[in-house]
Amino acid sequence: MDINKIIYFLILAVVSSSFTSVNSTIIAANATYYSTYTPSACFGDEDRGSMVVALNPDSFNFSLCGKFIRVQCAFGMVQPEPCRVDRSFYVTAEIVHICPPAICPGSTDIALSEQLYTALIDLNKAEYMKVYYELE
């Protein structure tokens, strides 16, 4: 087995143990950020704050509007390490939009508000980063 796959599975195991939800599935995703998140598919011009997320069209459905996810940076994927905080840290964000396929080409990719992205990841080190997320 490739050493990168071994590291990935070990990281996933550590991340899995830091989330507390029992019935939720932890999803590995590529994340990017965006600075304009209104209007949104879910709430139109209503401002939903700065900790918001857009899901890939394959993952999104309107029943998820207003639901919250916990997002955590995936440590050890690139060097220098772009994750800002320790492995147990996560940020809660509200689902408000559909991420365009050109920005989120993978079926689990997500776009985070810039404030959310920079709370987790040093923007000077990575504009696209692996994260883990789960529904609350």
C-alpha positions as CSV (number, residue, x, y, z in Angstrom):
1,M,0.0,0.0,0.0
2,D,1.2,3.5,-0.9
3,I,2.6,5.4,2.1
4,N,0.4,8.4,1.2
5,K,-2.7,6.2,1.5
6,I,-1.5,4.8,4.8
7,I,-1.0,8.4,6.1
8,Y,-4.4,9.4,4.8
9,F,-6.1,6.5,6.6
10,L,-4.3,7.3,9.8
11,I,-5.3,10.9,9.6
12,L,-8.9,9.9,8.9
13,A,-8.8,7.7,12.0
14,V,-7.6,10.5,14.2
15,V,-10.1,13.0,12.7
16,S,-12.9,10.5,13.1
17,S,-12.1,10.1,16.8
18,S,-12.2,13.9,17.4
19,F,-15.8,14.3,16.1
20,T,-18.4,13.6,18.6
21,S,-21.5,12.8,16.5
22,V,-22.5,9.2,16.5
23,N,-24.9,8.9,13.6
24,S,-23.0,11.2,11.2
25,T,-20.7,10.3,8.3
26,I,-17.4,12.0,8.1
27,I,-16.7,13.1,4.6
28,A,-13.2,13.9,3.1
29,A,-13.4,16.8,0.7
30,N,-11.4,19.4,-1.1
31,A,-12.2,22.9,0.0
32,T,-11.7,26.3,-1.4
33,Y,-13.1,29.6,-0.4
34,Y,-15.3,32.4,-1.8
35,S,-15.9,35.9,-0.7
36,T,-19.5,36.5,-2.1
37,Y,-22.2,34.3,-0.7
38,T,-25.3,36.3,-1.2
39,P,-27.6,35.8,-2.9
40,S,-27.6,32.1,-2.0
41,A,-29.7,29.2,-3.4
42,C,-31.2,28.6,0.1
43,F,-31.9,32.1,1.4
44,G,-31.7,34.6,-1.5
45,D,-30.4,37.9,-0.3
46,E,-30.8,37.1,3.4
47,D,-27.5,37.5,5.2
48,R,-26.7,34.2,7.1
49,G,-23.5,35.4,8.7
50,S,-19.9,34.7,7.8
51,M,-19.6,31.0,8.7
52,V,-21.3,29.5,5.7
53,V,-20.6,26.8,3.1
54,A,-21.7,25.8,-0.4
55,L,-21.9,22.1,-1.2
56,N,-21.1,20.4,-4.6
57,P,-24.3,19.8,-6.6
58,D,-23.9,16.0,-6.1
59,S,-24.0,16.5,-2.3
60,F,-26.5,19.4,-2.2
61,N,-30.3,19.2,-1.9
62,F,-32.6,21.9,-0.6
63,S,-33.5,19.9,2.5
64,L,-29.9,20.6,3.7
65,C,-30.5,24.4,3.6
66,G,-30.0,25.8,7.1
67,K,-28.4,22.7,8.4
68,F,-25.0,22.9,10.0
69,I,-21.8,21.0,9.3
70,R,-18.6,20.8,11.3
71,V,-15.5,21.4,9.2
72,Q,-12.0,20.4,10.2
73,C,-8.7,20.9,8.4
74,A,-6.9,17.7,7.3
75,F,-3.4,17.8,8.8
76,G,-0.3,16.5,7.1
77,M,-1.5,16.6,3.5
78,V,0.9,19.3,2.3
79,Q,4.0,21.0,3.5
80,P,4.4,23.6,4.9
81,E,1.4,22.8,7.0
82,P,-1.4,25.2,6.1
83,C,-3.8,24.1,9.0
84,R,-3.9,26.9,11.6
85,V,-5.1,25.0,14.7
86,D,-4.7,21.6,16.3
87,R,-6.3,18.4,15.1
88,S,-9.3,18.6,17.5
89,F,-10.4,22.0,16.3
90,Y,-13.4,22.4,14.0
91,V,-15.7,25.2,12.9
92,T,-19.5,24.9,12.6
93,A,-20.9,26.4,9.4
94,E,-24.4,26.7,7.9
95,I,-25.2,25.2,4.5
96,V,-26.5,28.1,2.3
97,H,-25.6,27.4,-1.3
98,I,-24.7,25.2,-4.2
99,C,-21.0,25.3,-5.2
100,P,-20.6,25.6,-9.0
101,P,-19.0,22.4,-10.6
102,A,-16.2,24.5,-12.0
103,I,-15.2,25.4,-8.4
104,C,-16.1,22.2,-6.8
105,P,-15.5,19.5,-9.4
106,G,-15.4,16.5,-7.0
107,S,-18.7,15.0,-5.7
108,T,-17.8,15.9,-2.1
109,D,-16.0,19.2,-2.7
110,I,-17.1,22.3,-0.8
111,A,-16.6,26.0,-0.9
112,L,-16.2,27.8,2.4
113,S,-16.8,31.5,3.1
114,E,-13.5,33.2,3.3
115,Q,-13.9,33.8,7.0
116,L,-14.5,30.1,7.7
117,Y,-11.6,29.1,5.4
118,T,-9.1,31.4,7.1
119,A,-10.2,30.3,10.6
120,L,-9.0,26.8,9.6
121,I,-6.3,27.3,6.9
122,D,-3.5,29.8,6.3
123,L,-4.6,31.4,3.0
124,N,-0.9,32.2,2.2
125,K,-0.1,28.5,2.2
126,A,-3.1,26.9,0.5
127,E,-6.0,28.2,-1.6
128,Y,-7.4,24.7,-2.0
129,M,-7.1,22.2,0.9
130,K,-8.3,18.8,2.1
131,V,-10.9,19.0,4.9
132,Y,-13.2,16.7,6.7
133,Y,-16.8,17.6,7.4
134,E,-20.0,16.0,8.9
135,L,-23.5,17.1,9.4
136,E,-24.4,18.1,13.0
